[in-house]
Amino acid sequence: MNAVLTIARSAVTEHIRRKLVLFFGGIALLAGIGLIYVSLNEDLTATLVGAAVGLATVLSVTLLQGMATLAAVAVSMNNIGRPFSDGEAMLILSRPVARWQYALGRLMASMALVVGLCFLLAALLQGVNLIEDRDLGLELWGHWGTQAFNLILLVAITTLMSALINNPVLAAFVAFFIYTASNAVSTLYLFVTTGRVGGVGGAIITTLWYLTPKRLISPLALEQMQQGGNLAGTSSMLLIESSGARIAWAAAYLAVMIGLTFVVVRRKEL
């Protein structure tokens, strides 16, 4: 375990040296300052968002959520492919370090950075929430807690793709496509379960549904879906009714992604 933690610390230092952590952290802080300014300006806040919604809610499920997704891809798309292609992994693996330890260490570093960013964004938005005097504490933290798990899932998918594809940009694109396609596939699968689509098309959609991740649904997103009648989000929610079943499915998918990464890294040529 010491080897894994050492590799994780080294990977975090690498991201700091490449200014990735500072870049996204700086954006988060600038966004926080801007949000506080807008929140203090009641007229501007009323113009930008509805009275029943609130600025923290809007930005949690739109802009800042997108930024956190981008950060998750950025800190994981080079986890395996680049170190194996430029010789960095060879230097480390020549020591008494197993390949799975190397992969797990880099994966843990990316996960820790994503969780830290989500915590920072949640804290900043909680400050905005307090300024707006809205009773949204549990929902807000619940939202970013579920987002942290979902982005950990994205990190695992991106790390697996980086082990399969040496080109980091292509690995990032494929991982992002798989991650974002899950809601669309769930919507199509709803048509299969209701008998609207069958045959070869139904079989393909069913296969894709089992292959794509099942992300957790946050309290804020669920509230917006119920208020706005978002079919795509609602279908994703209804296909697994029990929250316990959804969590188990998501956790199992995460475990499979990590396990496949270990298998690929074990066979990957230096």
BALUMVEX-484712 format. One record per residue (C-alpha): residue number from 1; residue in one letter; x, y, z. Coordinates in steps of 0.02 Angstrom, whole numbers, plus 50000, padded with zeros to 5 digits. Layout:
BEGIN
<i=NUM	aa=A	east=X	north=Y	up=Z>
...
! end
This chain:
BEGIN
<i=1	aa=M	east=50000	north=50000	up=50000>
<i=2	aa=N	east=50147	north=50117	up=50030>
<i=3	aa=A	east=50197	north=50098	up=49848>
<i=4	aa=V	east=50021	north=50144	up=49791>
<i=5	aa=L	east=50015	north=50299	up=49902>
<i=6	aa=T	east=50189	north=50352	up=49844>
<i=7	aa=I	east=50136	north=50340	up=49662>
<i=8	aa=A	east=49975	north=50434	up=49701>
<i=9	aa=R	east=50070	north=50576	up=49784>
<i=10	aa=S	east=50190	north=50582	up=49637>
<i=11	aa=A	east=50043	north=50591	up=49515>
<i=12	aa=V	east=49963	north=50733	up=49613>
<i=13	aa=T	east=50129	north=50826	up=49611>
<i=14	aa=E	east=50137	north=50797	up=49423>
<i=15	aa=H	east=49967	north=50876	up=49397>
<i=16	aa=I	east=50015	north=51023	up=49507>
<i=17	aa=R	east=50176	north=51046	up=49409>
<i=18	aa=R	east=50079	north=51046	up=49247>
<i=19	aa=K	east=49964	north=51180	up=49319>
<i=20	aa=L	east=49807	north=51073	up=49296>
<i=21	aa=V	east=49757	north=51083	up=49479>
<i=22	aa=L	east=49796	north=51269	up=49488>
<i=23	aa=F	east=49699	north=51300	up=49327>
<i=24	aa=F	east=49537	north=51220	up=49383>
<i=25	aa=G	east=49557	north=51280	up=49562>
<i=26	aa=G	east=49582	north=51457	up=49498>
<i=27	aa=I	east=49428	north=51446	up=49389>
<i=28	aa=A	east=49327	north=51384	up=49538>
<i=29	aa=L	east=49385	north=51529	up=49646>
<i=30	aa=L	east=49350	north=51657	up=49510>
<i=31	aa=A	east=49179	north=51582	up=49485>
<i=32	aa=G	east=49150	north=51593	up=49673>
<i=33	aa=I	east=49196	north=51776	up=49677>
<i=34	aa=G	east=49082	north=51811	up=49529>
<i=35	aa=L	east=48939	north=51715	up=49609>
<i=36	aa=I	east=48956	north=51812	up=49771>
<i=37	aa=Y	east=48952	north=51976	up=49675>
<i=38	aa=V	east=48796	north=51924	up=49579>
<i=39	aa=S	east=48713	north=51861	up=49738>
<i=40	aa=L	east=48741	north=52026	up=49826>
<i=41	aa=N	east=48663	north=52117	up=49678>
<i=42	aa=E	east=48480	north=52070	up=49700>
<i=43	aa=D	east=48421	north=52151	up=49539>
<i=44	aa=L	east=48552	north=52058	up=49436>
<i=45	aa=T	east=48511	north=51894	up=49522>
<i=46	aa=A	east=48327	north=51914	up=49487>
<i=47	aa=T	east=48367	north=51948	up=49304>
<i=48	aa=L	east=48478	north=51794	up=49283>
<i=49	aa=V	east=48379	north=51662	up=49379>
<i=50	aa=G	east=48203	north=51629	up=49436>
<i=51	aa=A	east=48148	north=51674	up=49611>
<i=52	aa=A	east=48111	north=51492	up=49653>
<i=53	aa=V	east=48275	north=51422	up=49587>
<i=54	aa=G	east=48426	north=51516	up=49650>
<i=55	aa=L	east=48597	north=51547	up=49577>
<i=56	aa=A	east=48684	north=51405	up=49670>
<i=57	aa=T	east=48557	north=51279	up=49603>
<i=58	aa=V	east=48570	north=51338	up=49423>
<i=59	aa=L	east=48760	north=51336	up=49418>
<i=60	aa=S	east=48772	north=51170	up=49511>
<i=61	aa=V	east=48681	north=51078	up=49373>
<i=62	aa=T	east=48750	north=51177	up=49225>
<i=63	aa=L	east=48913	north=51274	up=49210>
<i=64	aa=L	east=49010	north=51214	up=49361>
<i=65	aa=Q	east=48955	north=51034	up=49338>
<i=66	aa=G	east=49022	north=51042	up=49160>
<i=67	aa=M	east=49186	north=51115	up=49222>
<i=68	aa=A	east=49206	north=50975	up=49348>
<i=69	aa=T	east=49174	north=50847	up=49210>
<i=70	aa=L	east=49309	north=50927	up=49103>
<i=71	aa=A	east=49429	north=50923	up=49251>
<i=72	aa=A	east=49396	north=50738	up=49280>
<i=73	aa=V	east=49443	north=50698	up=49100>
<i=74	aa=A	east=49595	north=50813	up=49103>
<i=75	aa=V	east=49674	north=50735	up=49258>
<i=76	aa=S	east=49649	north=50555	up=49199>
<i=77	aa=M	east=49674	north=50549	up=49011>
<i=78	aa=N	east=49864	north=50533	up=49033>
<i=79	aa=N	east=49859	north=50408	up=49176>
<i=80	aa=I	east=49925	north=50255	up=49081>
<i=81	aa=G	east=49958	north=50287	up=48897>
<i=82	aa=R	east=50082	north=50431	up=48911>
<i=83	aa=P	east=50190	north=50357	up=49052>
<i=84	aa=F	east=50204	north=50193	up=48957>
<i=85	aa=S	east=50247	north=50277	up=48792>
<i=86	aa=D	east=50376	north=50402	up=48858>
<i=87	aa=G	east=50467	north=50278	up=48972>
<i=88	aa=E	east=50413	north=50349	up=49140>
<i=89	aa=A	east=50321	north=50190	up=49186>
<i=90	aa=M	east=50473	north=50083	up=49143>
<i=91	aa=L	east=50580	north=50176	up=49271>
<i=92	aa=I	east=50452	north=50150	up=49408>
<i=93	aa=L	east=50408	north=49970	up=49364>
<i=94	aa=S	east=50592	north=49922	up=49364>
<i=95	aa=R	east=50580	north=49940	up=49553>
<i=96	aa=P	east=50482	north=49821	up=49665>
<i=97	aa=V	east=50316	north=49896	up=49609>
<i=98	aa=A	east=50178	north=49789	up=49533>
<i=99	aa=R	east=50088	north=49853	up=49380>
<i=100	aa=W	east=49920	north=49854	up=49470>
<i=101	aa=Q	east=49999	north=49961	up=49607>
<i=102	aa=Y	east=50058	north=50085	up=49477>
<i=103	aa=A	east=49887	north=50094	up=49394>
<i=104	aa=L	east=49795	north=50106	up=49561>
<i=105	aa=G	east=49910	north=50244	up=49623>
<i=106	aa=R	east=49881	north=50353	up=49471>
<i=107	aa=L	east=49696	north=50315	up=49475>
<i=108	aa=M	east=49684	north=50363	up=49659>
<i=109	aa=A	east=49773	north=50527	up=49625>
<i=110	aa=S	east=49647	north=50576	up=49491>
<i=111	aa=M	east=49502	north=50524	up=49601>
<i=112	aa=A	east=49569	north=50626	up=49748>
<i=113	aa=L	east=49589	north=50781	up=49639>
<i=114	aa=V	east=49411	north=50765	up=49573>
<i=115	aa=V	east=49338	north=50741	up=49748>
<i=116	aa=G	east=49437	north=50892	up=49809>
<i=117	aa=L	east=49371	north=50999	up=49667>
<i=118	aa=C	east=49191	north=50945	up=49702>
<i=119	aa=F	east=49214	north=50988	up=49886>
<i=120	aa=L	east=49283	north=51160	up=49840>
<i=121	aa=L	east=49137	north=51195	up=49722>
<i=122	aa=A	east=49011	north=51135	up=49852>
<i=123	aa=A	east=49088	north=51249	up=49984>
<i=124	aa=L	east=49087	north=51399	up=49866>
<i=125	aa=L	east=48907	north=51369	up=49815>
<i=126	aa=Q	east=48856	north=51344	up=49996>
<i=127	aa=G	east=48924	north=51518	up=50029>
<i=128	aa=V	east=48818	north=51586	up=49887>
<i=129	aa=N	east=48670	north=51489	up=49956>
<i=130	aa=L	east=48692	north=51571	up=50126>
<i=131	aa=I	east=48703	north=51743	up=50048>
<i=132	aa=E	east=48542	north=51709	up=49952>
<i=133	aa=D	east=48466	north=51648	up=50116>
<i=134	aa=R	east=48402	north=51485	up=50041>
<i=135	aa=D	east=48376	north=51324	up=50138>
<i=136	aa=L	east=48470	north=51214	up=50015>
<i=137	aa=G	east=48613	north=51144	up=50118>
<i=138	aa=L	east=48579	north=50957	up=50114>
<i=139	aa=E	east=48523	north=50956	up=49932>
<i=140	aa=L	east=48675	north=51056	up=49878>
<i=141	aa=W	east=48799	north=50943	up=49968>
<i=142	aa=G	east=48703	north=50791	up=49910>
<i=143	aa=H	east=48717	north=50852	up=49731>
<i=144	aa=W	east=48905	north=50873	up=49737>
<i=145	aa=G	east=48923	north=50710	up=49833>
<i=146	aa=T	east=48837	north=50615	up=49693>
<i=147	aa=Q	east=48935	north=50714	up=49564>
<i=148	aa=A	east=49096	north=50665	up=49650>
<i=149	aa=F	east=49049	north=50481	up=49634>
<i=150	aa=N	east=48995	north=50503	up=49452>
<i=151	aa=L	east=49158	north=50590	up=49410>
<i=152	aa=I	east=49256	north=50453	up=49497>
<i=153	aa=L	east=49167	north=50337	up=49377>
<i=154	aa=L	east=49219	north=50449	up=49232>
<i=155	aa=V	east=49399	north=50448	up=49295>
<i=156	aa=A	east=49398	north=50257	up=49298>
<i=157	aa=I	east=49328	north=50249	up=49120>
<i=158	aa=T	east=49455	north=50376	up=49057>
<i=159	aa=T	east=49598	north=50284	up=49142>
<i=160	aa=L	east=49543	north=50122	up=49059>
<i=161	aa=M	east=49536	north=50209	up=48890>
<i=162	aa=S	east=49709	north=50283	up=48919>
<i=163	aa=A	east=49773	north=50106	up=48948>
<i=164	aa=L	east=49693	north=50047	up=48785>
<i=165	aa=I	east=49730	north=50202	up=48679>
<i=166	aa=N	east=49899	north=50288	up=48685>
<i=167	aa=N	east=49832	north=50449	up=48611>
<i=168	aa=P	east=49769	north=50546	up=48764>
<i=169	aa=V	east=49650	north=50658	up=48664>
<i=170	aa=L	east=49567	north=50508	up=48582>
<i=171	aa=A	east=49559	north=50416	up=48748>
<i=172	aa=A	east=49476	north=50568	up=48828>
<i=173	aa=F	east=49351	north=50583	up=48685>
<i=174	aa=V	east=49300	north=50399	up=48692>
<i=175	aa=A	east=49282	north=50402	up=48882>
<i=176	aa=F	east=49179	north=50562	up=48878>
<i=177	aa=F	east=49067	north=50490	up=48742>
<i=178	aa=I	east=49035	north=50331	up=48842>
<i=179	aa=Y	east=48999	north=50431	up=48999>
<i=180	aa=T	east=48881	north=50557	up=48919>
<i=181	aa=A	east=48793	north=50427	up=48809>
<i=182	aa=S	east=48722	north=50338	up=48961>
<i=183	aa=N	east=48568	north=50450	up=48975>
<i=184	aa=A	east=48529	north=50439	up=48790>
<i=185	aa=V	east=48545	north=50250	up=48793>
<i=186	aa=S	east=48432	north=50241	up=48946>
<i=187	aa=T	east=48301	north=50343	up=48854>
<i=188	aa=L	east=48308	north=50225	up=48705>
<i=189	aa=Y	east=48302	north=50074	up=48821>
<i=190	aa=L	east=48139	north=50141	up=48892>
<i=191	aa=F	east=48064	north=50119	up=48719>
<i=192	aa=V	east=48127	north=49939	up=48717>
<i=193	aa=T	east=48050	north=49898	up=48886>
<i=194	aa=T	east=47883	north=49971	up=48832>
<i=195	aa=G	east=47882	north=49871	up=48671>
<i=196	aa=R	east=47902	north=50019	up=48553>
<i=197	aa=V	east=48068	north=49957	up=48486>
<i=198	aa=G	east=48110	north=49774	up=48455>
<i=199	aa=G	east=48208	north=49658	up=48342>
<i=200	aa=V	east=48390	north=49693	up=48303>
<i=201	aa=G	east=48374	north=49875	up=48354>
<i=202	aa=G	east=48305	north=49826	up=48522>
<i=203	aa=A	east=48444	north=49699	up=48549>
<i=204	aa=I	east=48577	north=49828	up=48509>
<i=205	aa=I	east=48500	north=49957	up=48625>
<i=206	aa=T	east=48486	north=49828	up=48765>
<i=207	aa=T	east=48669	north=49781	up=48745>
<i=208	aa=L	east=48721	north=49963	up=48748>
<i=209	aa=W	east=48616	north=49990	up=48904>
<i=210	aa=Y	east=48712	north=49855	up=48997>
<i=211	aa=L	east=48880	north=49921	up=48935>
<i=212	aa=T	east=48853	north=50104	up=48980>
<i=213	aa=P	east=48872	north=50170	up=49158>
<i=214	aa=K	east=48725	north=50207	up=49272>
<i=215	aa=R	east=48761	north=50373	up=49354>
<i=216	aa=L	east=48686	north=50422	up=49521>
<i=217	aa=I	east=48551	north=50555	up=49518>
<i=218	aa=S	east=48576	north=50707	up=49630>
<i=219	aa=P	east=48437	north=50785	up=49735>
<i=220	aa=L	east=48448	north=50949	up=49638>
<i=221	aa=A	east=48442	north=50865	up=49467>
<i=222	aa=L	east=48297	north=50755	up=49523>
<i=223	aa=E	east=48202	north=50908	up=49583>
<i=224	aa=Q	east=48229	north=50997	up=49418>
<i=225	aa=M	east=48174	north=50843	up=49320>
<i=226	aa=Q	east=48013	north=50832	up=49420>
<i=227	aa=Q	east=47977	north=51016	up=49396>
<i=228	aa=G	east=48024	north=51024	up=49213>
<i=229	aa=G	east=47971	north=50852	up=49153>
<i=230	aa=N	east=48142	north=50807	up=49082>
<i=231	aa=L	east=48108	north=50643	up=48990>
<i=232	aa=A	east=48290	north=50593	up=48967>
<i=233	aa=G	east=48331	north=50614	up=49151>
<i=234	aa=T	east=48168	north=50537	up=49209>
<i=235	aa=S	east=48190	north=50382	up=49101>
<i=236	aa=S	east=48364	north=50357	up=49171>
<i=237	aa=M	east=48291	north=50366	up=49345>
<i=238	aa=L	east=48143	north=50250	up=49316>
<i=239	aa=L	east=48240	north=50107	up=49240>
<i=240	aa=I	east=48312	north=50066	up=49411>
<i=241	aa=E	east=48180	north=50115	up=49538>
<i=242	aa=S	east=48275	north=50073	up=49698>
<i=243	aa=S	east=48411	north=50195	up=49747>
<i=244	aa=G	east=48502	north=50051	up=49830>
<i=245	aa=A	east=48499	north=49953	up=49667>
<i=246	aa=R	east=48563	north=50103	up=49570>
<i=247	aa=I	east=48706	north=50129	up=49693>
<i=248	aa=A	east=48750	north=49944	up=49685>
<i=249	aa=W	east=48747	north=49949	up=49495>
<i=250	aa=A	east=48856	north=50103	up=49487>
<i=251	aa=A	east=48980	north=50032	up=49614>
<i=252	aa=A	east=48989	north=49867	up=49519>
<i=253	aa=Y	east=49021	north=49960	up=49356>
<i=254	aa=L	east=49160	north=50058	up=49441>
<i=255	aa=A	east=49238	north=49897	up=49506>
<i=256	aa=V	east=49232	north=49820	up=49332>
<i=257	aa=M	east=49316	north=49972	up=49254>
<i=258	aa=I	east=49457	north=49966	up=49383>
<i=259	aa=G	east=49475	north=49778	up=49362>
<i=260	aa=L	east=49485	north=49792	up=49172>
<i=261	aa=T	east=49616	north=49929	up=49191>
<i=262	aa=F	east=49724	north=49812	up=49296>
<i=263	aa=V	east=49707	north=49675	up=49164>
<i=264	aa=V	east=49754	north=49792	up=49021>
<i=265	aa=V	east=49900	north=49869	up=49115>
<i=266	aa=R	east=49966	north=49697	up=49160>
<i=267	aa=R	east=49975	north=49650	up=48975>
<i=268	aa=K	east=50028	north=49821	up=48909>
<i=269	aa=E	east=50200	north=49830	up=48829>
<i=270	aa=L	east=50327	north=49953	up=48896>
! end
